Amino acid sequence: MAYWLMKSEPDVYSIGDLERDRTDIWDGVRNYQARNFLTSMAVGDKAFFYHSNTKPPGIVGLMEVVETNVVDPTQFDSASKYYDPKSSKEEPRWYTVTVGYLETFETGMSLDQLRETFAPDDLWVVRRGNRLSVMPVADAIAEKLLYMARTV
């Protein structure tokens, strides 16, 4: 099992939305490095849910990968902002995963708190200028994050 951190703007899709839906596809990723991380995920991997572009941004919950190598349907929808005219159903360019809700943390961990606790090489989300929406989290860092989230 591996750990990941996945970002979403809460007004687009929040941890509350995932709790309500129980499972959902993680669509709309249009960065090749993030896509490659998505395609390397395995069923059972855990991902920290990170609310971005909000005040304060930070980790708010935990989810689990329940299906891998899912073709992102938004790449074929010309009405979607994630439409990719260079992609075809015969040769899709964008793959993703389906995630399942695990928990919402009682107290989120803000980006400022994460920056105080972790070095940029340990937790990529604290790197200045980092815009990647999907990133790996080392096991030791994940364990520390889980400890912090559950010892309010």
C-alpha positions as CSV (number, residue, x, y, z in Angstrom):
1,M,0.0,0.0,0.0
2,A,1.2,3.5,-0.9
3,Y,0.1,6.9,0.3
4,W,-0.8,9.9,-1.8
5,L,-2.0,13.5,-1.5
6,M,-4.7,14.6,-3.9
7,K,-5.9,18.2,-4.2
8,S,-9.4,19.5,-5.0
9,E,-10.9,22.9,-4.6
10,P,-13.8,22.5,-2.1
11,D,-16.2,24.5,-4.3
12,V,-15.6,22.0,-7.1
13,Y,-15.5,18.8,-5.1
14,S,-15.0,18.6,-1.3
15,I,-14.4,15.9,1.3
16,G,-18.1,16.5,2.2
17,D,-19.1,15.7,-1.4
18,L,-17.1,12.4,-1.2
19,E,-18.6,11.5,2.1
20,R,-22.0,12.0,0.6
21,D,-21.2,10.1,-2.6
22,R,-19.1,7.4,-0.9
23,T,-17.1,6.8,-4.1
24,D,-16.3,8.9,-7.1
25,I,-14.0,9.2,-10.0
26,W,-11.1,11.7,-9.6
27,D,-11.5,13.4,-13.0
28,G,-10.1,16.4,-14.7
29,V,-6.4,15.9,-14.0
30,R,-4.5,17.4,-17.0
31,N,-0.9,17.3,-15.9
32,Y,1.2,14.4,-17.2
33,Q,3.2,13.9,-14.0
34,A,0.0,13.8,-11.9
35,R,-1.6,11.5,-14.5
36,N,1.5,9.2,-14.2
37,F,1.1,9.1,-10.4
38,L,-2.6,8.2,-10.9
39,T,-1.7,5.4,-13.2
40,S,0.8,4.0,-10.8
41,M,-1.8,3.8,-7.9
42,A,-3.1,0.4,-6.7
43,V,-6.4,-0.6,-5.2
44,G,-6.1,-0.1,-1.4
45,D,-3.7,2.8,-1.6
46,K,-4.7,5.7,0.7
47,A,-4.8,9.3,-0.3
48,F,-5.0,12.5,1.9
49,F,-7.7,14.8,0.6
50,Y,-6.4,18.3,0.4
51,H,-8.6,21.4,0.0
52,S,-6.8,23.9,-2.3
53,N,-7.7,27.4,-3.2
54,T,-9.5,28.1,0.0
55,K,-8.7,29.8,3.3
56,P,-6.9,28.0,4.8
57,P,-5.9,25.3,2.4
58,G,-4.9,22.0,3.9
59,I,-5.5,18.3,4.5
60,V,-9.0,17.6,5.6
61,G,-9.5,13.8,5.3
62,L,-8.5,10.4,4.0
63,M,-9.8,8.4,1.1
64,E,-8.9,5.0,-0.5
65,V,-8.2,4.0,-4.1
66,V,-11.0,1.5,-5.0
67,E,-10.5,1.3,-8.8
68,T,-7.5,2.0,-11.0
69,N,-6.8,2.7,-14.7
70,V,-10.1,4.4,-15.2
71,V,-10.4,6.3,-18.5
72,D,-11.3,9.9,-17.6
73,P,-14.5,10.5,-19.5
74,T,-14.2,14.3,-19.3
75,Q,-11.5,14.2,-22.0
76,F,-14.2,13.3,-24.6
77,D,-16.8,15.8,-23.5
78,S,-16.5,18.9,-25.7
79,A,-18.6,20.9,-23.2
80,S,-16.1,20.1,-20.4
81,K,-13.3,22.4,-19.4
82,Y,-11.2,19.2,-19.3
83,Y,-12.0,18.3,-22.9
84,D,-8.9,17.1,-24.9
85,P,-9.5,17.2,-28.7
86,K,-6.3,15.2,-29.2
87,S,-7.6,12.2,-27.2
88,S,-9.8,9.5,-28.7
89,K,-11.8,6.7,-27.2
90,E,-9.5,4.3,-29.1
91,E,-6.4,6.0,-27.6
92,P,-7.3,7.9,-24.5
93,R,-4.6,10.2,-23.0
94,W,-6.0,10.7,-19.6
95,Y,-6.5,8.0,-16.9
96,T,-7.5,8.3,-13.3
97,V,-8.8,6.4,-10.3
98,T,-12.0,5.9,-8.4
99,V,-11.7,6.9,-4.7
100,G,-13.7,5.9,-1.7
101,Y,-14.4,7.9,1.4
102,L,-12.6,6.9,4.6
103,E,-12.8,9.8,7.0
104,T,-13.0,13.5,7.6
105,F,-10.4,14.7,10.1
106,E,-11.9,16.5,13.1
107,T,-9.4,19.3,12.7
108,G,-7.8,19.9,9.3
109,M,-4.1,20.4,8.9
110,S,-3.5,23.8,7.3
111,L,-0.8,24.5,4.8
112,D,0.9,26.7,7.4
113,Q,0.9,23.9,9.9
114,L,2.3,21.5,7.3
115,R,5.0,24.0,6.5
116,E,6.0,24.2,10.2
117,T,6.2,20.5,10.5
118,F,7.6,19.1,7.2
119,A,10.5,20.0,5.0
120,P,9.8,20.6,1.3
121,D,11.6,17.4,0.3
122,D,9.5,15.4,2.8
123,L,6.0,16.6,1.8
124,W,5.8,18.1,-1.7
125,V,2.7,20.1,-1.0
126,V,4.8,22.5,1.2
127,R,7.1,23.3,-1.7
128,R,6.8,27.0,-2.7
129,G,5.1,27.2,-6.1
130,N,4.0,23.5,-6.2
131,R,1.0,23.2,-8.4
132,L,0.9,19.4,-8.7
133,S,-2.6,18.1,-7.8
134,V,-1.5,14.5,-7.2
135,M,1.7,13.6,-5.4
136,P,3.2,10.7,-3.5
137,V,3.6,10.7,0.3
138,A,6.3,8.6,2.0
139,D,5.1,6.0,4.5
140,A,6.9,7.7,7.4
141,I,5.4,11.1,6.5
142,A,1.9,9.5,6.1
143,E,2.1,7.9,9.5
144,K,3.0,11.3,11.0
145,L,0.2,13.0,9.2
146,L,-2.3,10.3,10.4
147,Y,-1.0,10.8,14.0
148,M,-1.4,14.5,13.8
149,A,-4.9,14.2,12.3
150,R,-6.1,11.8,15.0
151,T,-4.6,13.5,18.1
152,V,-6.4,16.7,18.2
